[in-house]
Structures are given as structure tokens and as C-alpha cells.
Amino acid sequence: MERVRQLVGEMLVYCFVAVLLSGGFLAFFYVPSGQTVIYSGPYEPLWGTPMSAAYNSLLNLSFDVRGGLFVRRLHHTSSVLLVLGTIFWVLLGRFRYAFAALGLGLLAGLAGYGAADDLLSGTVLGKLPIPIWYGLHLLVAVAVGAVLVISSRKEAARQPRTPAFIALSIGLTVLVIFCL
């Protein structure tokens, strides 16, 4: 059971790496601004619709940037797997870092939706400025990474990883991310 828990923890680290890499790509095209702009992109039904610059940049990323929609989906899927994997990891054993990782993961997801300005718009939470959501998203992502790396290193100190174990965890992570 301890080895399964270590495998899930290792997969969480690789999911976080996928979130980090895809988030880095998305950051190049994202505009964290709540300024109202008029949409004039390739999706004709939205032409002339006023929206935030943040949401406009996400639409442009999805429709204009080659592979942009794929990377957005990869980022979202990896983030969801990170939270669900943390819940599974908690159920398998030690609770030392679990609540911190789970709480931070949920906060990061909420901040990501707030930064995108698509699901929280018009709600009480949507009244916070978009740059605050984006900053919170980045700050919490760093904290989640720290919790995962500290926990993974402590588990690896108790039971060292073998090359076959690392290959298995990477393979399972890729399989789960792309099969969802």
C-alpha cells in the first residue's frame, strides 16, 4: 500500500509539471486585464460583443494560436487530475500534507477560473479585479508545487525510487492525462 501511495504522489508531481508547462505556454498569450474590449476575433457569432480583455485573450488563444485549445485542455485536465489525485492520495494514507495540497489545489482552481473571467463573471467573486485572481493563481501554484516536492522527497527518502518505478509513474501519468 505504501508503494501505491508513493506512485500516486509521484504521478501528482508529474501532473503538476504538466500544469506548470502548459500554464507557462498559456501565460504568453494571456492578458490579465478587466478592461472592456469589443470582440473582433474569428468566431463570428461573438463579433461586436463587449467582454473583458482577459476573456478576449482566451478566445484568441483558443481560435488563433496553433495548438492553443489543446494546451488549454491539457492545463485544465492536468489541474483536475491534480485535485482528484490528491483526494485519492489522502485516502491511501498519511494526512500530513494532504489537506494543505488539497486546499491549495482547490484555491488554485478557483483563482484560475477567476483569472479567465468566464465562469465567475457577474458573481460576487467576479467583482475582484482580474490581476488579483491571476496573481493568486500563480502564488498558489508555487505553494502547491512546494508541498508536492517536499512530500515526494520525504517519501522517496523512506523508499527510494527505481528507474522502472519512475518510468511507470510517468507512463501512467501520460496515459491518465490523455485518456480523460
C-alpha positions in Angstrom: 0.0 0.0 0.0 2.9 2.3 0.7 4.3 1.8 -2.8 0.9 2.6 -4.3 0.7 5.8 -2.3 4.2 6.7 -3.5 3.2 6.0 -7.1 0.2 8.3 -6.8 2.4 11.0 -5.1 4.9 10.7 -8.0 2.1 11.0 -10.5 0.9 14.1 -8.8 4.3 15.7 -9.2 4.2 14.9 -13.0 0.7 16.3 -13.3 2.0 19.4 -11.6 4.8 19.6 -14.1 2.2 19.3 -17.0 0.2 22.1 -15.3 3.3 24.3 -15.0 4.5 23.8 -18.6 1.0 24.3 -20.1 0.5 27.3 -17.8 3.8 28.8 -18.9 2.7 28.5 -22.6 -0.8 30.0 -21.8 0.8 32.9 -19.9 2.5 34.1 -23.2 -0.9 34.8 -24.7 -3.0 35.8 -21.7 -3.8 39.4 -20.9 -4.8 39.8 -17.2 -7.0 42.8 -17.6 -10.6 43.6 -16.7 -10.7 46.4 -19.3 -13.8 46.0 -21.6 -12.9 45.4 -25.2 -15.1 44.6 -28.3 -14.6 41.1 -29.7 -13.4 41.1 -33.3 -11.8 37.6 -33.5 -12.5 34.7 -35.8 -15.6 33.4 -34.0 -18.3 35.4 -35.9 -21.3 34.9 -33.5 -19.4 37.0 -30.9 -18.4 39.9 -33.2 -19.1 43.2 -31.5 -19.7 41.6 -28.1 -18.2 43.6 -25.2 -16.0 41.4 -22.9 -13.0 41.7 -20.7 -9.6 41.7 -22.2 -8.8 38.6 -20.2 -11.7 36.6 -21.8 -10.9 38.0 -25.2 -7.3 36.8 -24.9 -8.5 33.3 -24.0 -10.8 33.3 -27.1 -7.9 34.4 -29.3 -5.7 31.8 -27.7 -8.3 29.1 -28.4 -9.1 30.1 -32.0 -5.9 31.9 -33.4 -2.9 30.2 -31.7 -1.9 26.9 -33.2 -2.4 24.3 -30.5 -3.8 26.8 -28.1 -7.1 25.0 -27.4 -5.2 21.7 -26.9 -2.9 23.4 -24.4 -5.9 24.9 -22.6 -7.5 21.4 -22.4 -4.2 19.9 -21.2 -3.9 22.5 -18.5 -7.4 22.0 -17.3 -7.3 18.2 -17.4 -4.0 18.1 -15.5 -5.3 20.5 -12.9 -8.4 18.4 -12.3 -6.3 15.3 -12.1 -4.1 17.1 -9.6 -7.0 17.7 -7.3 -8.6 14.3 -7.8 -5.3 12.6 -7.4 -4.7 14.5 -4.1 -8.0 13.2 -2.8 -7.0 9.6 -3.7 -3.6 10.2 -2.2 -5.3 11.3 1.1 -7.4 8.2 1.1 -4.4 6.0 0.8 -2.6 7.1 3.9 -0.8 9.9 5.6 -2.6 13.1 6.1 0.4 15.3 6.8 0.5 17.4 3.6 -2.8 16.3 2.2 -5.1 19.0 3.4 -2.6 21.7 2.5 -2.2 20.3 -1.0 -6.0 19.8 -1.5 -6.9 23.2 -0.1 -4.2 24.9 -2.2 -5.3 22.9 -5.3 -8.9 24.0 -4.9 -7.9 27.6 -4.3 -5.7 27.5 -7.4 -8.6 26.2 -9.5 -10.9 28.9 -8.2 -8.2 31.6 -8.9 -7.7 30.1 -12.4 -11.4 30.5 -13.2 -11.4 34.0 -11.7 -8.4 34.9 -13.9 -10.1 33.6 -17.0 -13.2 35.8 -16.3 -15.6 33.3 -17.8 -17.3 31.4 -15.0 -17.2 33.8 -12.1 -18.2 36.9 -14.1 -21.3 38.5 -12.7 -21.0 36.8 -9.3 -19.7 38.3 -6.0 -16.3 36.7 -6.6 -16.3 38.2 -10.1 -16.1 41.7 -8.7 -12.4 41.1 -7.7 -10.0 42.6 -10.3 -8.6 40.0 -12.7 -4.9 40.8 -11.9 -5.6 39.8 -8.3 -7.1 36.5 -9.4 -4.1 35.9 -11.8 -1.6 36.7 -9.0 -3.4 34.5 -6.6 -3.4 31.7 -9.2 0.4 32.0 -9.7 1.1 32.2 -6.0 -1.0 29.2 -5.1 0.6 27.2 -7.9 4.0 27.8 -6.4 2.8 26.7 -3.0 1.2 23.5 -4.4 4.5 22.7 -6.1 6.4 23.2 -2.9 4.0 20.9 -0.9 4.2 18.2 -3.6 8.0 18.3 -3.9 8.6 18.3 -0.1 6.2 15.4 0.3 7.6 13.5 -2.6 11.2 13.9 -1.4 10.3 12.7 2.1 8.5 9.6 0.7 11.5 8.9 -1.6 13.8 9.1 1.4 11.9 6.3 3.1 11.6 4.1 0.0 14.0 5.1 -2.9 12.6 5.2 -6.4 13.9 2.8 -9.1 14.2 3.7 -12.8 11.4 1.3 -13.5 9.2 2.9 -10.9 9.8 6.4 -12.4 9.1 5.1 -15.9 5.9 3.5 -14.6 4.7 6.7 -12.9 5.5 8.9 -16.0 3.7 6.4 -18.3 0.7 6.2 -16.1 0.5 10.0 -15.8 0.6 10.5 -19.5 -2.0 7.7 -20.0 -4.4 9.2 -17.5 -4.0 12.8 -18.8 -4.6 11.9 -22.4 -7.3 9.3 -21.8 -9.6 11.7 -19.9 
